[in-house]
């Protein structure tokens, strides 16, 4: 059974991964279409948050800039988590290795939570709390819509 806390943790990891369409390993160059797709997604995120949180144009721009800065810090952590998940799925781990992986996972999630706290503190400098009170719910709703859209696109390609 997934508790609210576990759901939040899942979304903390899943949402950022979803915001990285066509994510590739750091060694591989991104194509121009991937960059365009990511920019389109970020534009949609800005518009969605602006509408749902009833932000002014300046507030929406500030939110977008702040989230982009946070994404720069989060992306390496998300990639490491994803690589770790892939590695642990394909390897049979000893108890010692599994313990090491779990400890690293907790470190990464703690770092992500710290970035989220810093981001909220930064957002509160320019956006009223009454508008930010539903930020987490709006973030989850955007992730759900993006997942549905991605699934439809995959289905249409087949």
N, C-alpha and C positions, 0 to 999 in steps of 0.2 A: 504494500500500500504506500502510495506516495504522499507524504505529508507536505504541508505548505513550505516548510523549510527545505525539504528535499527538492520540491518543485522549483523553488527559487535558485537553489544551487545548480540544478539541471539547466535552467534557463540562463544562469550566469555563464555557463560554459557553452550552451547550445546557441544562444542568440549571437554571440560574437562569431562563432563558426559559420552561422548562416549568413552573416554580413560579409563573408569573404567568398563570394561566388568564384568558382574556378580556381580555388586556392591551390597553389602549387608550392613545392618545396622551395626554400630560399635560393637554392643554386640555380633554379630554372627561371629564365626571364619570362615576364608576363607579356602577353600579346596586347596589342592595342585594343582588341575587342573586349578583353577582360577588364582593362582600365576603364573603357567606356561603360561597361556593364556596372562596374563598381561605382563610378561617378553617378550613373543614373539611379542606382539604389540609394546612394547617399542623398541625392536630390529628393527622392521619394520619402526618405526618412525625415528630412527636414520639413517637407510639406505636411506629412502625416502628423508629426509632433506639433507643428504650428497649429494645425486645425484642431487636434484633439485636446491640446493644452490651452487653446485660445491665446496664443502668443502674438505679440506685435511683430512686425517685420524685423525690428532691431533685436528683439528677444529671440526670434527664430534663428537669426544669423549668429547671435552669441551662442545659442545652444548648439548649433551645427559646428561652429568653430571649436567649442569646448569638447564636444563628442569626438570630433576628428583628432584632436590632440590626445584624448584618452585612448582612442583606437590605436594611435601610434605606439603607445605604451603597452596596450593589451595584445596586439597582433603577435609579437614574439612569444608571449606567454600562451596564447591560444594555439599557436603552431606547435609549441613544445608539448602541450597537453594532447593535441591531436596525434602527434608523432608517438607520444607515449602510449596512448590508447591503441594505436595501430600495432606498436611493438608488443604490447602485452597480450594482444589478441592472437598474435602469430607465434609467440614463444611459449614454451612450457617453462615456467619460472620456478626457481627454488624458493623456499620460504624467505631466505635472506634477500633474494632479488625482489620478491614481491613486497617485502617490507620497505626496501629502498624506494621502489616505485610509488608505494602509497605515501611515504613521507614526502617525496618530491611533489606528488599530486596535491597534497595538503599545502605545501609551500606555495605552489602556483596559484591555487584557489585563494589563499590568504592574500597574495599579492594582487590578484584580481579584485578582491573585496576592498582592499586598501585603495586601489585606483578608483573604484566606484565611489567610495567615501569622499575621496579628494574631488572627484568630478561633481558630486552633489554639492559639496562645499563651494566649489567654484561657480556652479550654476546659480546658487543662492545669492551670489554677489550682485547679479544683474536681473534675476527673474524672481518675482514674488513667490513666496512659499505657497500661497493659495493656488498658484498655477502648477507648481511642481509636486503638489501632494499626490497626484495621480501618475507621476512619471513612470514608476515601475509597471503599473498596469498598462499604460500606453506602450511601453517598451515591449511587454509580452504580446500585446495585441498586434503590434507591427511584426514581430517575429512570426506569429501564427499566420498572418496574411502572407508574409514572404514565403513561408514554408508551403502553404497551399499553392501559391503562384508557381513556385519552383517545381512542385510535384506535377502540376498541370502542364508546365512546359516540357518536363521530361516525358510525360505520357504522350503529348502531342508529337514529340520527336520520333517516337517508336512506330 
